């Protein structure tokens, strides 16, 4: 197993072992007389196997020494685990360990000793006043799972448990699951083949029924198409007759002279007045109306002289009378555009001003039946000298036309 995988497995296994041991009362795990209780004073032996390792960084520094590497190899050889030498030294030198405090009563298979030469001592049982502070790691060689600790007090390598390989058991379980899945897949494939055979037979029967149905429907469709063709010819003749009548009526209406019409339009919008280029002005709401006559000029053009009145809704309440003339063009059946000139405040010679206007309208009713129209109008007002500082007016309204 790789070093990185061993370090990851260590977290899970050591956490499980610590939880299990913490939930049990301290109890011997071997026959009486074979396990020796040790405490902080005699855990590490005399002399201690190594200096204390309070941190992972200190552990890495000590285990990276060549002499310590040789001692670890000698300890593993004495324990009959020389096959784990390379992986153990790499884990310790790279500090691929986790915090693994051991509760009181933990049984230790063996722990490294320094005298008379590097070897092992055990089994032991931790009998200190509290949990044994240690780092831990796990190695699984697919034969056994080894749980090691390194007490922080003396950095002496110790084996806590040796059990059948958890990784081998996991792989065996995966293999059994895979074999069961293959057998299940084979059974499924056999059922699918049987279902496919049934599907092919059913399809053959349905294809024959479909062929007979299509032949019958083709005959019925041909008969229906013949009937529709006759109906279409008759309907087309009727439509052509109606179109001819409509075109004749339009031509007669176009050639007939159009009379003068009358229109009235209530309006509402806003006006912006400015008396000088350097003076600011604001928009003021305005309502009003205009009325006049519509004089046809040709088929689509009309001239529309009119009188208008509007009143500002601001504090001034100013009311104006205007005289205007607009030339309007009809586009299609319902759209109109127009342009013209106006004289604002026509009733007051000292305040009268010229302006020009533009309109866009659309019909809301049927032509010839008292139609209504929606009207949008914009005006540009000039001062009395003709400079473009007078103001603007934007309004919209409903225009009612009479014959």
Secondary structure, DSSP 8 states (H G I E B T S, - for coil): --HHHHHHHHHHHHHHHHHHHHTS----SS-TTSSEEE-TTTSSTTTTSS----SHHHHHHHHTSHHHHHHHHHHHHHTT-GGGHHHHHHHHHHT--EE--B-TT-EESEEEE-SSSSEEE--EEE-SSS-B-EEEEEEE-SSEEEEEEEETTT--EEEEEEEE-HHHHHHHHHHHHHHHHHHHHHHHHHHHHHHHHHHHHHHHHHHHHHHHHHHHHHHHHHHHHHHHHHHHHHHHHHHHHHHHHHHHHHHHHHHS----EEEEEEEEEEEEE-SSTTS---EEEEEEEEEEEEEEETTTEEEEEEEEEEEE-SSS--EEEEEEEEEEEEETTTEEEEEEEEEETTT-TTT-EEEEEEEEEEE-S-TTSS-EEEEEEEEEE--TTS-TTSEEEEEEEEEEEE-
